[in-house]
Amino acid sequence: MSTTTFFCNLSVPILVGEDRYKYIPIVGVFRSIPFDQVDEWVMHPDGRPRSDRELAAEVLVEIRKPLGSSGRTAPHAFDVADILQLDRAAAIVVSTFLAALPRV
């Protein structure tokens, strides 16, 4: 089974101080999963739901800067762990992933 990835633009909050955050635009590189396995993916084997942070950490492969004037993306100063510090960022990542997941 080959692993495929897809890209998606999104804006996520990052911490900029104690209890302060700002939204930054990023290009998320996501690992694709078969659409017919999504129901199983969101649950633990015992039937409990997985957290947004767990799910986001599993599918968000890389963070890139949005397209610049050159038309290319470049690695971002932030990494996946930085982005997932806030629960709301993890929720944005998961919802964006599910909305953009190819239904093949």
C-alpha positions as CSV (number, residue, x, y, z in Angstrom):
1,M,0.0,0.0,0.0
2,S,1.5,3.3,-1.0
3,T,1.0,6.4,1.1
4,T,-0.2,9.5,-0.7
5,T,-0.3,13.0,0.5
6,F,-2.3,16.1,-0.4
7,F,-2.0,19.8,0.4
8,C,-4.5,22.2,1.9
9,N,-4.4,25.9,2.8
10,L,-5.6,26.7,6.3
11,S,-5.2,29.3,9.0
12,V,-4.4,28.0,12.5
13,P,-3.8,29.7,15.9
14,I,-0.4,29.7,17.5
15,L,0.6,30.8,20.9
16,V,2.3,34.2,21.0
17,G,2.2,34.8,24.8
18,E,0.5,33.4,27.9
19,D,-3.1,32.8,26.8
20,R,-2.6,34.9,23.7
21,Y,-2.6,33.6,20.1
22,K,-2.7,34.7,16.5
23,Y,-3.8,33.0,13.4
24,I,-1.2,32.3,10.7
25,P,-1.8,31.0,7.2
26,I,-0.1,27.6,6.4
27,V,-0.2,24.9,3.8
28,G,-0.8,21.6,5.5
29,V,0.7,18.5,4.0
30,F,-1.7,15.6,4.9
31,R,-1.2,11.9,4.8
32,S,-4.3,10.5,3.0
33,I,-6.3,7.6,4.4
34,P,-8.9,5.6,2.5
35,F,-12.3,7.4,2.9
36,D,-14.0,4.2,3.8
37,Q,-11.8,3.8,6.8
38,V,-12.5,7.2,8.4
39,D,-15.1,5.9,10.8
40,E,-12.6,3.4,12.2
41,W,-9.8,6.0,12.2
42,V,-11.7,8.4,14.5
43,M,-12.3,5.8,17.2
44,H,-10.1,3.8,19.6
45,P,-10.5,0.0,19.3
46,D,-12.6,0.1,22.5
47,G,-15.1,2.5,20.9
48,R,-13.9,5.7,22.6
49,P,-13.4,8.7,20.3
50,R,-9.8,9.8,19.6
51,S,-8.8,13.3,20.5
52,D,-8.4,16.0,17.8
53,R,-4.7,16.2,18.8
54,E,-4.2,12.5,18.3
55,L,-5.9,12.5,14.9
56,A,-4.1,15.7,13.7
57,A,-0.7,14.4,14.7
58,E,-1.3,11.3,12.7
59,V,-2.3,12.9,9.4
60,L,-0.5,16.3,9.4
61,V,2.8,15.4,7.9
62,E,4.4,18.8,7.4
63,I,3.7,22.5,7.7
64,R,4.7,24.8,4.7
65,K,4.5,28.5,4.0
66,P,1.8,29.6,1.6
67,L,2.8,30.3,-2.0
68,G,5.1,33.2,-2.4
69,S,5.9,35.3,-5.5
70,S,8.0,32.4,-6.9
71,G,4.9,30.1,-6.9
72,R,6.5,27.6,-4.6
73,T,6.0,26.6,-1.0
74,A,8.8,26.4,1.5
75,P,9.2,24.8,4.9
76,H,7.6,26.9,7.7
77,A,9.4,28.1,10.8
78,F,6.8,26.2,12.8
79,D,6.5,22.4,12.9
80,V,3.6,20.1,13.5
81,A,4.2,20.0,17.3
82,D,4.1,23.8,17.5
83,I,0.8,24.0,15.6
84,L,-0.9,21.3,17.8
85,Q,-0.1,23.0,21.1
86,L,-3.6,24.5,21.0
87,D,-6.7,22.2,21.0
88,R,-8.5,24.6,18.7
89,A,-5.6,24.3,16.2
90,A,-5.9,20.5,16.3
91,A,-9.6,20.8,15.7
92,I,-9.1,23.1,12.7
93,V,-6.5,20.6,11.3
94,V,-8.8,17.6,11.7
95,S,-11.9,19.4,10.2
96,T,-9.9,20.7,7.3
97,F,-8.4,17.2,6.7
98,L,-11.9,15.6,6.7
99,A,-13.3,18.2,4.4
100,A,-10.5,17.9,1.9
101,L,-9.9,14.1,2.1
102,P,-10.1,12.7,-1.4
103,R,-13.2,10.4,-1.7
104,V,-11.6,7.9,-4.0
